[in-house]
């Protein structure tokens, strides 16, 4: 058995995984604006609650640049106090088990590649549209992380007056007093023009992915992706202006259908 952790600025999710299935999991809002040690203690307690005889290792996905070998996370997105955290060392000393740390979108991509899709695409990009925007990249059947586990931070690319993250994540809805999850849950009351607008922006984001990686498939995850049916028409309208129509004809774009994919992917790190 293994412990998988999906640590984000909004929620922390922890699961106990056995033979590729999540047998037990817990989720809590992350104490994102608390001091570093408060969040570390929260994480320790949650992992302890799922610890059981037979657990062999712990894998953690974090929205940040990561020194994978040393397990250090830097400047964690939406957790201001986590500027440089020796997460691997801290948790190995606490639980006396091997701990592996990687970028959360890389965990998303690993989970989708091994557990998520009916067809195993050898070249795919997993776009996380949640609190922020990031991507996990599979090239020739292998996870591509870059030198600092930071390949795929496509949300930081300049776009319009801000960057893609500003227009394609939950931040888009903050101006209207809601999160992406809340917008989806109240879809009947959320004006359709909002979904049309974010659909156009997501289409432009996907164009950037196509120009950069030209994958077989793009899989959307995160809270915003749950509203795929509400924004997909405008997304595809944006894609119609892509200069290579053959690429658009071939590309497969669909939302992730398995909620526990990031936990499963994290468990594969160790």
PyMOL commands that set and color helices and strands:
alter all, ss='L'
color gray80, all
select helices_A, chain A and resi 36-50+87-95+104-116+154-156+164-168+171-174+180-185+187-189+192-213+223-239+245-250+261-267
alter helices_A, ss='H'
color red, helices_A
select strands_A, chain A and resi 2-7+11-18+21-29+57-62+65-67+72-74+84-86+98-103+124-129+133-139+142-144+158-159+162-163+217-221+252-255
alter strands_A, ss='S'
color yellow, strands_A
deselect
rebuild
show_as cartoon
